Amino acid sequence: MWKALAALLALLPGAGLALEPLRYLDDRSTPEAVIQSLYNAVSMHHYPRAWSYFDDDVRPDFHRFVAGYADTLWVDVRTGEVVSEGAAGTTYWLVPTVIAAVRRDGSRAVFAGCYVLRQTNPDLIKEPPYDPIAIFKGRLRPVAVPFAEAKGDCSGF
C-alpha cells in the first residue's frame, strides 16, 4: 500500500513530502517528541492516542477532534527551537510547529503556529496519577508557503 501511495504522491505537482512506512511512536519524554507523537498518531489514524497527548484540563471533544482529521491521509511535522519557562512547580514549553497535511484527494495544506506544553515537576508528584508532558494549548494557521519554507511562530503566546 505504501509503495502505491508513494507513487501516487510522486505524480502530484509539487509533491515533496518524504513517504515511508510509519512506525508507531509514543514518546512523551520531551515537548518535541510529544508533538511528533501526536502527528504520528494522526497519520496512523490512531485518534484516541492522538487525543491523549492533550492535557486533561483542555482536551477537546473527542468526536470533534476526530472529525477535524476526517479528510487527512497523512501529516508531516517539523518543530523549531523550543523555549521553556517555569512557574510554581510547573514547566511550560513553547514549541514552534509546522505541519503539511496530505488530504485523501491528494491535495496538501501547510499550517504553522505554536503549541504550548506543560508538566508538573515530577519531584512534586508523590502519589498517582502521574501527569506526563501534555499539550496545554496550540494554534496553527494555514500558510501560503511550501512546507520547507514555513516557520512556526510562538510570538503570540
C-alpha positions, 0 to 999 in steps of 0.5 A: 500500500505504501509503495502505491501511495508513494507513487501516487504522491510522486505524480502530484505537482509539487509533491515533496513530502518524504513517504515511508512506512510509519512506525508507531511512536509514543514518546512523551519524554520531551515537548518535541517528541510529544508533538511528533507523537501526536502527528504520528498518531494522526497519520496512523489514524490512531485518534484516541492516542492522538487525543491523549497527548492533550492535557486533561484540563483542555482536551477537546471533544473527542468526536470533534477532534476526530472529525477535524482529521476526517479528510487527512491521509497523512501529516508531516511535522517539523518543530523549531527551537523550543523555549521553556519557562517555569512557574510554581512547580510547573514547566511550560514549553513553547514549541514552534510547529509546522505541519503539511497535511496530505488530504485523501484527494491528494491535495496538501495544506501547510499550517504553522503556529505554536503549541504550548506544553506543560508538566508538573515537576515530577519531584512534586508528584508523590502519589498517582496519577502521574501527569506526563508532558501534555499539550496545554494549548496550540494554534496553527494557521494555514500558510501560503508557503511550501512546507520547507519554507514555513516557520512556526511562530510562538510570538503570540503566546 
